[in-house]
Structure formats: C-alpha cells, structure tokens
Amino acid sequence: MRPEELSPRDYYIENLYAREDEGLHAIKQRLVDAGRWGVNIGANEGRMLQMFIKMIQAKKVVEIGTLFGYSGVWIARALPRDGHLFTIERDHVCVRMARNAFEECGVDDRVTLLEGEATDKLLELEKEGPFDVVFIDANKSSYFDYLMWAERNLRSGGLIIADNTLLGGGVTANEKPESCSTRQWTEMRKFNEAISDPRRFDSTILPTSEGLTVAIKS
Ligand SMILES: C[S@@+](CC[C@H](N)C(=O)[O-])C[C@H]1O[C@@H](n2cnc3c(N)ncnc32)[C@H](O)[C@@H]1O
C-alpha cells in the first residue's frame, strides 16, 4: 500500500516525467472513491514500467493483477502498434472497471483482460508465449509460483518485474512480522532468493516505497 501523499522528491520526479492525463486521472479518482488508491502502483512506477518496456522493445507483456487498470494503461501506452498486453484479474468488479478504463484510454485494442484465477489463466496463456515482460502484482503468497511460470514462458533477455517485494519492509525481518501472514512472508523470501540467483537472472530490487524487483532472464 503506497502512502497517499508523495514525498517532495517523488512529487518532483512525477511532475517532470510521469504526469497523468485525464484518462489516468479518472482511474485514480475511481480508486480513491472505492477506498483502493495505493493498492495500485504510483505514476512514477508506471513510468518505470514504460521505460523498461521501451528499453527492450517489448511487444508481448503479461500482467498478473489488473485491479482498475491503472498500471495496465501505463503498460499498454508503452507498447508499439503490434504490441499486446494480457492482464489477469479474478475480481469481477475490478474487471468491469478495468474494461471501461481501457476503452476510455483508447488502449482496448492492445489489451486482453482475462477474468479468473491467475494460475488457471496463466496456463491458458502459455500458447501465446514466449513473452517479453511479465509484471507480477497480485497475491503475495503466489509470487514464487508466478516466478516459476514467468521463467518458463519468457524469452531469454525478457524481464520479470514484481511490485511489493519488500512487503512493506517486513521481508527483511528474520522472523515473520505482524504485518503479513506466514505464507506471504515465507513465499516472498523464497521469491527474492530465487530471483537473486545470478545463474538464472540479472536482477535487483529498486528501492521504491514498496520495492520493485526487476530481473532479466538469462
Ligand atoms: C495490487 S492489485 C493490482 C494493481 C494493479 N497492477 C495496478 O497497479 O493498477 C492486485 C490485484 O490482483 C488481483 N488478484 C489477487 N490475487 C489474484 C489471483 N490469484 N488471481 C487473479 N487475480 C488476483 C486482486 O483482485 C487485485 O485487483
């Protein structure tokens, strides 16, 4: 969960590089109204996603965890004309909100929204691979499973990007903190250890407020 107020440093960066247009602002307002603003990535992370996508000229991106489509719009806007985003969401209200957002922001031709459990939808998606980028931003307790899927279904040189990998700081504790469940804590530590393996990935955690892992598949 991101803080509601940006620090002066983050505000400065956002104002220069990651200003929201009307479409993104409208999604933000819906998230605020639903009491869910901050569950999504922030604009600065949206811009980071765009930079990574452009750096490797990604065309096929998978996102696990759509919410209202805020990050999806940032991603879709960084893709070339023949690029495509496959995004997965199990909550029907979120699916409805995200479909509207993709239409309103004019990216619906570049986005396929798959409704259902991520593990089921990822299996269905395998035939569309290999992918250039997998962005993991759903239930923390399955990050390790999503990583295994991503490693199998990414091209060599493709990226895995994952949000919240510091678990609000909780991941650094030697014992499970109150702020997360045992499963979340264990699985996130397992995820971080696996993705830090230099034989499999070139990777690090960018120290955003939530921790954003970026890994290049060997
Ligand atoms: C952190 S939010 C995603 C935020 C979004 N990426 C953004 O930045 O705008 C996580 C979303 O993943 C969905 N989710 C959680 N676990 C899931 C699962 N197992 N399968 C599909 N969707 C899931 C939740 O319903 C929620 O909308």
The ligand as an ORCA input file, in Angstrom:
! r2SCAN-3c Opt
* xyz 0 1
  C      -2.104     -4.880     -6.192
  S      -3.573     -5.085     -7.087
  C      -3.034     -4.783     -8.760
  C      -2.754     -3.352     -9.017
  C      -2.561     -3.008    -10.482
  N      -1.480     -3.785    -11.054
  C      -2.232     -1.529    -10.620
  O      -1.109     -1.167    -10.258
  O      -3.107     -0.758    -11.062
  C      -3.775     -6.815     -7.105
  C      -4.956     -7.308     -7.910
  O      -4.749     -8.698     -8.122
  C      -5.975     -9.377     -8.006
  N      -5.640    -10.757     -7.597
  C      -5.122    -11.152     -6.396
  N      -4.915    -12.464     -6.397
  C      -5.303    -12.935     -7.612
  C      -5.321    -14.221     -8.201
  N      -4.912    -15.300     -7.524
  N      -5.777    -14.348     -9.465
  C      -6.208    -13.241    -10.153
  N      -6.205    -12.003     -9.647
  C      -5.770    -11.831     -8.390
  C      -6.746     -8.608     -6.943
  O      -8.151     -8.800     -7.101
  C      -6.292     -7.169     -7.201
  O      -7.215     -6.491     -8.026
*
